[in-house]
Each structure stands twice: as C-alpha cells, then as structure tokens.
Amino acid sequence: QVQLVESGGGFVQPGGSLRLSCAASGSSNSVYIMGWYRQAPGKQRELVATIFKDGTTDYVDSVKGRFTISRDGAKNTLYLQMNRLKPEDTAVYLCHPLGLPYWGQGTQVTVSS
C-alpha cells in the first residue's frame, strides 16, 4: 500500500512559478517510475512529467523547458517545479507511480490574471 499526498498548488499569475510536492508513505518512491499528471475540467488526465528509476526524466511537449520533475529519496518526496506558468496549465495535479493503482487527492493549480 502506498499513500500519496500532494501539496504546493495555488493561484498564480501568468509567468509565475509554483513548486509541487508529493509525499509518499508505505513504500519508497525511488523504486517506482513516478509521474506527475494533471486533469483540467472537461479534459482527460494527462501525464506531463516522468522520472525513471535511474533519474532520467521525460516531459510532454507543452511543458518542456518550463517544468522540472525531481525526487528526494531521503525524504521520499517527489517534486514538480513549474516556471513560466500559463493559463492552460490550470488543472488538478496528481502524482502517481506508473503501473500501480495508487493516487493522491491532487493539488489545484490555477493560473490567471
């Protein structure tokens, strides 16, 4: 069993930054391929960033160069640094170990002027 708790969301103006955190308990997140997903109203859930067991990362084109996924094994925490935010980044953001049936409650990110 893995418990995931996301935090760090909020309201920010376009061009601003936020840092999301995902605290994992029950198992070390470093043994999993971890992803950050987002879901906007009326849209399908989208995988935006992935970090593999060897630390390599991958991003959807729309966030490349703006978002950075990272993990702290000692704290068992996953991060998503989001810079130069755009209104289209508005969504609930969730972390998820790929291939496993565990999801947190998500954290809302709203980008608006």
N, C-alpha and C positions, 0 to 999 in steps of 0.2 A: 504494500500500500504506500502510495506517495501522496503527500499533501502539498499543494502549491498555493502560495499567497502572493498575488501581485499588488504592487503599490507604486506610487510616484506619478500617477496621472493627474490631470488638472486642466485648467483653462489657460491658454496661452495665445498670444497674438501671432499672426503670420511672421515667420522669420525667427521666432523664438525657439527655445530648447527645453527639453524635458529629459529626465533620466528615470526609466522604469526599472523596478526591481522585482524579482521573483524568488521568494524564499521557499526552499524545498525542505521537507522533512520526511522521514521514513526511509529515505534512501539517498545516496549521494548522486547529485545531478551530473557529476562528471562521468558516470558510467553510461549515460544516455546521450543520444543525439537530441539536443534541445532546440526548440523553435519558439519564436515569437509570432503569434498570429494576431490578426485584427479582424473585427467584424463591424461594419457600418450598417446603419438601419437600411433594410431592404436589399442588402448585398450578401453574397456568400462570404464565409470565413476565408481569409486569405493568409497564407504563410508569407511573412515578409522577411524573416531573417532566421538563419540556421547556424548552429555551431556544432561541429562534429567532435568526436572523441579526441582527435589529435589537435583540436583547437582551430582548425581551418573553418572559415565562415563562408556563407553564401547569402545573397540578398536578391529580392525581387527588384527588377529594373527601376521601379518607381521610387525606391528609397536608396539606391546605390549612391555612395558619396555623401549621404546625409545621416544615415543610421549606422550605428556600430553595436554589434552584439558581443558580449563578453561574459565570462563566468569567473567566479572566485570559489575555488574548490574548498578552501579552508572555511568559508562562510556558507558554503552550499547554496550560493545565490547566483542567479542569472540576471544580467543587466541588458538594457537596451538604451543606449544614448541616442537621442533623436535631436538633430540640429536642423536649422533652416526649415522649420515646420511649415506645412501648407494646409489650407482648409480641407483639402482632400485627404489629409492624414487623420481627420476626425473619425474616431472609432473606439470601440472597447478593445483593449489589447490584452491578450492572454498568452501565458507561457504553456508549453506542452512538450513532454518527452515523446518524440516521434515513435509511433507504433504501439504506444501504451494508452490505456483508457483513462488517463488522469488529466483533469483540467481544473484550473483555479476559477475564481469568480470573475476575474478580469479587473482592469482598471480603465476608467474612462479618460480619453484624451479628446479635448475639444480645442480646435484651432480656429479662431475667429477674431475679426477686428471689431 
